[in-house]
Amino acid sequence: MIEDVQDYNKLGGMKKELYNTRTRVFTMKEISARQNNAVMTLFRLQNYYGISDDQIFKLCKFFEKYDYTINSKSFGSDLDKYEGFLNELTRTYRNQMIRD
């Protein structure tokens, strides 16, 4: 009888560990899928559309700084409004590349 209780407790622990492992595997798959999508998007931007690393970097910095103020309906005029910032990012990035 005692062995049956011990076996039951071990089985419960094993089921819990299996559940935890499945959860970790699912989470890792989700993270990997997002990273893969990001890499494939960068690949397409560079190879199919001819966008350079410099341009991608500028847009990334632009959106990090101004994303909350941009209205999707007026995106073109917003880019014009922030052109000075984009040009400064380009100069800063190029200067960093020269130093490295």
PyMOL commands that place a pseudoatom at each C-alpha (Angstrom):
pseudoatom trace, name=CA, resn=MET, resi=1, chain=A, elem=C, hetatm=0, pos=[0.000, 0.000, 0.000]
pseudoatom trace, name=CA, resn=ILE, resi=2, chain=A, elem=C, hetatm=0, pos=[2.798, 2.436, 0.885]
pseudoatom trace, name=CA, resn=GLU, resi=3, chain=A, elem=C, hetatm=0, pos=[4.550, 1.603, -2.392]
pseudoatom trace, name=CA, resn=ASP, resi=4, chain=A, elem=C, hetatm=0, pos=[1.355, 2.386, -4.304]
pseudoatom trace, name=CA, resn=VAL, resi=5, chain=A, elem=C, hetatm=0, pos=[1.159, 5.828, -2.672]
pseudoatom trace, name=CA, resn=GLN, resi=6, chain=A, elem=C, hetatm=0, pos=[4.842, 6.473, -3.412]
pseudoatom trace, name=CA, resn=ASP, resi=7, chain=A, elem=C, hetatm=0, pos=[4.379, 5.384, -7.025]
pseudoatom trace, name=CA, resn=TYR, resi=8, chain=A, elem=C, hetatm=0, pos=[1.308, 7.624, -7.333]
pseudoatom trace, name=CA, resn=ASN, resi=9, chain=A, elem=C, hetatm=0, pos=[3.289, 10.603, -5.961]
pseudoatom trace, name=CA, resn=LYS, resi=10, chain=A, elem=C, hetatm=0, pos=[6.178, 9.900, -8.360]
pseudoatom trace, name=CA, resn=LEU, resi=11, chain=A, elem=C, hetatm=0, pos=[3.754, 9.719, -11.275]
pseudoatom trace, name=CA, resn=GLY, resi=12, chain=A, elem=C, hetatm=0, pos=[2.240, 13.048, -10.262]
pseudoatom trace, name=CA, resn=GLY, resi=13, chain=A, elem=C, hetatm=0, pos=[5.691, 14.630, -10.126]
pseudoatom trace, name=CA, resn=MET, resi=14, chain=A, elem=C, hetatm=0, pos=[6.563, 13.200, -13.506]
pseudoatom trace, name=CA, resn=LYS, resi=15, chain=A, elem=C, hetatm=0, pos=[3.345, 14.548, -15.039]
pseudoatom trace, name=CA, resn=LYS, resi=16, chain=A, elem=C, hetatm=0, pos=[4.084, 17.984, -13.616]
pseudoatom trace, name=CA, resn=GLU, resi=17, chain=A, elem=C, hetatm=0, pos=[7.627, 17.904, -14.976]
pseudoatom trace, name=CA, resn=LEU, resi=18, chain=A, elem=C, hetatm=0, pos=[6.331, 16.781, -18.374]
pseudoatom trace, name=CA, resn=TYR, resi=19, chain=A, elem=C, hetatm=0, pos=[3.858, 19.676, -18.402]
pseudoatom trace, name=CA, resn=ASN, resi=20, chain=A, elem=C, hetatm=0, pos=[6.612, 22.152, -17.469]
pseudoatom trace, name=CA, resn=THR, resi=21, chain=A, elem=C, hetatm=0, pos=[8.903, 20.789, -20.180]
pseudoatom trace, name=CA, resn=ARG, resi=22, chain=A, elem=C, hetatm=0, pos=[6.151, 21.019, -22.803]
pseudoatom trace, name=CA, resn=THR, resi=23, chain=A, elem=C, hetatm=0, pos=[5.489, 24.606, -21.786]
pseudoatom trace, name=CA, resn=ARG, resi=24, chain=A, elem=C, hetatm=0, pos=[9.190, 25.492, -22.117]
pseudoatom trace, name=CA, resn=VAL, resi=25, chain=A, elem=C, hetatm=0, pos=[9.397, 23.811, -25.541]
pseudoatom trace, name=CA, resn=PHE, resi=26, chain=A, elem=C, hetatm=0, pos=[6.294, 25.677, -26.752]
pseudoatom trace, name=CA, resn=THR, resi=27, chain=A, elem=C, hetatm=0, pos=[7.728, 28.989, -25.523]
pseudoatom trace, name=CA, resn=MET, resi=28, chain=A, elem=C, hetatm=0, pos=[11.055, 28.368, -27.245]
pseudoatom trace, name=CA, resn=LYS, resi=29, chain=A, elem=C, hetatm=0, pos=[9.271, 27.496, -30.502]
pseudoatom trace, name=CA, resn=GLU, resi=30, chain=A, elem=C, hetatm=0, pos=[7.328, 30.759, -30.329]
pseudoatom trace, name=CA, resn=ILE, resi=31, chain=A, elem=C, hetatm=0, pos=[10.483, 32.787, -29.707]
pseudoatom trace, name=CA, resn=SER, resi=32, chain=A, elem=C, hetatm=0, pos=[12.339, 30.998, -32.495]
pseudoatom trace, name=CA, resn=ALA, resi=33, chain=A, elem=C, hetatm=0, pos=[9.488, 31.582, -34.935]
pseudoatom trace, name=CA, resn=ARG, resi=34, chain=A, elem=C, hetatm=0, pos=[9.473, 35.314, -34.211]
pseudoatom trace, name=CA, resn=GLN, resi=35, chain=A, elem=C, hetatm=0, pos=[13.246, 35.530, -34.601]
pseudoatom trace, name=CA, resn=ASN, resi=36, chain=A, elem=C, hetatm=0, pos=[13.068, 33.588, -37.852]
pseudoatom trace, name=CA, resn=ASN, resi=37, chain=A, elem=C, hetatm=0, pos=[10.378, 35.949, -39.171]
pseudoatom trace, name=CA, resn=ALA, resi=38, chain=A, elem=C, hetatm=0, pos=[12.520, 38.960, -38.287]
pseudoatom trace, name=CA, resn=VAL, resi=39, chain=A, elem=C, hetatm=0, pos=[15.592, 37.521, -40.012]
pseudoatom trace, name=CA, resn=MET, resi=40, chain=A, elem=C, hetatm=0, pos=[13.591, 36.569, -43.109]
pseudoatom trace, name=CA, resn=THR, resi=41, chain=A, elem=C, hetatm=0, pos=[12.088, 40.059, -43.262]
pseudoatom trace, name=CA, resn=LEU, resi=42, chain=A, elem=C, hetatm=0, pos=[15.553, 41.636, -43.111]
pseudoatom trace, name=CA, resn=PHE, resi=43, chain=A, elem=C, hetatm=0, pos=[16.740, 39.231, -45.800]
pseudoatom trace, name=CA, resn=ARG, resi=44, chain=A, elem=C, hetatm=0, pos=[13.841, 40.175, -48.081]
pseudoatom trace, name=CA, resn=LEU, resi=45, chain=A, elem=C, hetatm=0, pos=[14.344, 43.890, -47.489]
pseudoatom trace, name=CA, resn=GLN, resi=46, chain=A, elem=C, hetatm=0, pos=[18.000, 43.646, -48.409]
pseudoatom trace, name=CA, resn=ASN, resi=47, chain=A, elem=C, hetatm=0, pos=[17.896, 41.143, -51.270]
pseudoatom trace, name=CA, resn=TYR, resi=48, chain=A, elem=C, hetatm=0, pos=[14.550, 41.721, -52.949]
pseudoatom trace, name=CA, resn=TYR, resi=49, chain=A, elem=C, hetatm=0, pos=[14.067, 45.412, -52.334]
pseudoatom trace, name=CA, resn=GLY, resi=50, chain=A, elem=C, hetatm=0, pos=[17.699, 46.561, -52.240]
pseudoatom trace, name=CA, resn=ILE, resi=51, chain=A, elem=C, hetatm=0, pos=[17.411, 48.268, -48.858]
pseudoatom trace, name=CA, resn=SER, resi=52, chain=A, elem=C, hetatm=0, pos=[20.793, 48.707, -47.200]
pseudoatom trace, name=CA, resn=ASP, resi=53, chain=A, elem=C, hetatm=0, pos=[21.796, 48.038, -43.602]
pseudoatom trace, name=CA, resn=ASP, resi=54, chain=A, elem=C, hetatm=0, pos=[22.113, 51.787, -43.182]
pseudoatom trace, name=CA, resn=GLN, resi=55, chain=A, elem=C, hetatm=0, pos=[18.535, 52.395, -44.286]
pseudoatom trace, name=CA, resn=ILE, resi=56, chain=A, elem=C, hetatm=0, pos=[17.206, 49.640, -42.031]
pseudoatom trace, name=CA, resn=PHE, resi=57, chain=A, elem=C, hetatm=0, pos=[19.155, 51.079, -39.100]
pseudoatom trace, name=CA, resn=LYS, resi=58, chain=A, elem=C, hetatm=0, pos=[17.782, 54.569, -39.772]
pseudoatom trace, name=CA, resn=LEU, resi=59, chain=A, elem=C, hetatm=0, pos=[14.212, 53.368, -39.913]
pseudoatom trace, name=CA, resn=CYS, resi=60, chain=A, elem=C, hetatm=0, pos=[14.645, 51.327, -36.752]
pseudoatom trace, name=CA, resn=LYS, resi=61, chain=A, elem=C, hetatm=0, pos=[15.967, 54.352, -34.847]
pseudoatom trace, name=CA, resn=PHE, resi=62, chain=A, elem=C, hetatm=0, pos=[13.261, 56.516, -36.356]
pseudoatom trace, name=CA, resn=PHE, resi=63, chain=A, elem=C, hetatm=0, pos=[10.485, 54.221, -35.142]
pseudoatom trace, name=CA, resn=GLU, resi=64, chain=A, elem=C, hetatm=0, pos=[12.114, 53.789, -31.733]
pseudoatom trace, name=CA, resn=LYS, resi=65, chain=A, elem=C, hetatm=0, pos=[11.987, 57.546, -31.263]
pseudoatom trace, name=CA, resn=TYR, resi=66, chain=A, elem=C, hetatm=0, pos=[8.793, 58.612, -33.054]
pseudoatom trace, name=CA, resn=ASP, resi=67, chain=A, elem=C, hetatm=0, pos=[6.507, 55.593, -33.355]
pseudoatom trace, name=CA, resn=TYR, resi=68, chain=A, elem=C, hetatm=0, pos=[4.002, 56.898, -30.837]
pseudoatom trace, name=CA, resn=THR, resi=69, chain=A, elem=C, hetatm=0, pos=[3.563, 60.211, -32.696]
pseudoatom trace, name=CA, resn=ILE, resi=70, chain=A, elem=C, hetatm=0, pos=[3.068, 58.852, -36.227]
pseudoatom trace, name=CA, resn=ASN, resi=71, chain=A, elem=C, hetatm=0, pos=[-0.406, 58.582, -37.669]
pseudoatom trace, name=CA, resn=SER, resi=72, chain=A, elem=C, hetatm=0, pos=[-0.578, 55.868, -40.338]
pseudoatom trace, name=CA, resn=LYS, resi=73, chain=A, elem=C, hetatm=0, pos=[-2.880, 58.054, -42.444]
pseudoatom trace, name=CA, resn=SER, resi=74, chain=A, elem=C, hetatm=0, pos=[-0.265, 60.815, -42.661]
pseudoatom trace, name=CA, resn=PHE, resi=75, chain=A, elem=C, hetatm=0, pos=[2.871, 58.661, -42.764]
pseudoatom trace, name=CA, resn=GLY, resi=76, chain=A, elem=C, hetatm=0, pos=[4.383, 60.446, -45.782]
pseudoatom trace, name=CA, resn=SER, resi=77, chain=A, elem=C, hetatm=0, pos=[4.119, 63.896, -44.275]
pseudoatom trace, name=CA, resn=ASP, resi=78, chain=A, elem=C, hetatm=0, pos=[5.381, 62.556, -40.945]
pseudoatom trace, name=CA, resn=LEU, resi=79, chain=A, elem=C, hetatm=0, pos=[8.523, 61.314, -42.688]
pseudoatom trace, name=CA, resn=ASP, resi=80, chain=A, elem=C, hetatm=0, pos=[9.024, 64.764, -44.204]
pseudoatom trace, name=CA, resn=LYS, resi=81, chain=A, elem=C, hetatm=0, pos=[8.571, 66.324, -40.781]
pseudoatom trace, name=CA, resn=TYR, resi=82, chain=A, elem=C, hetatm=0, pos=[11.289, 64.107, -39.275]
pseudoatom trace, name=CA, resn=GLU, resi=83, chain=A, elem=C, hetatm=0, pos=[13.705, 64.242, -42.206]
pseudoatom trace, name=CA, resn=GLY, resi=84, chain=A, elem=C, hetatm=0, pos=[16.282, 66.187, -40.179]
pseudoatom trace, name=CA, resn=PHE, resi=85, chain=A, elem=C, hetatm=0, pos=[16.358, 63.468, -37.567]
pseudoatom trace, name=CA, resn=LEU, resi=86, chain=A, elem=C, hetatm=0, pos=[16.769, 60.780, -40.215]
pseudoatom trace, name=CA, resn=ASN, resi=87, chain=A, elem=C, hetatm=0, pos=[19.632, 62.671, -41.818]
pseudoatom trace, name=CA, resn=GLU, resi=88, chain=A, elem=C, hetatm=0, pos=[21.338, 63.048, -38.431]
pseudoatom trace, name=CA, resn=LEU, resi=89, chain=A, elem=C, hetatm=0, pos=[20.974, 59.317, -37.836]
pseudoatom trace, name=CA, resn=THR, resi=90, chain=A, elem=C, hetatm=0, pos=[22.641, 58.656, -41.172]
pseudoatom trace, name=CA, resn=ARG, resi=91, chain=A, elem=C, hetatm=0, pos=[25.603, 60.885, -40.306]
pseudoatom trace, name=CA, resn=THR, resi=92, chain=A, elem=C, hetatm=0, pos=[25.949, 59.365, -36.840]
pseudoatom trace, name=CA, resn=TYR, resi=93, chain=A, elem=C, hetatm=0, pos=[25.753, 55.817, -38.184]
pseudoatom trace, name=CA, resn=ARG, resi=94, chain=A, elem=C, hetatm=0, pos=[28.325, 56.478, -40.917]
pseudoatom trace, name=CA, resn=ASN, resi=95, chain=A, elem=C, hetatm=0, pos=[30.704, 58.077, -38.395]
pseudoatom trace, name=CA, resn=GLN, resi=96, chain=A, elem=C, hetatm=0, pos=[30.393, 55.008, -36.171]
pseudoatom trace, name=CA, resn=MET, resi=97, chain=A, elem=C, hetatm=0, pos=[31.082, 52.716, -39.112]
pseudoatom trace, name=CA, resn=ILE, resi=98, chain=A, elem=C, hetatm=0, pos=[34.223, 54.691, -40.008]
pseudoatom trace, name=CA, resn=ARG, resi=99, chain=A, elem=C, hetatm=0, pos=[35.504, 54.446, -36.417]
pseudoatom trace, name=CA, resn=ASP, resi=100, chain=A, elem=C, hetatm=0, pos=[34.843, 50.703, -36.220]
for i in range(1, 100): cmd.bond("trace and resi %d" % i, "trace and resi %d" % (i + 1))
show_as sticks, trace
zoom trace
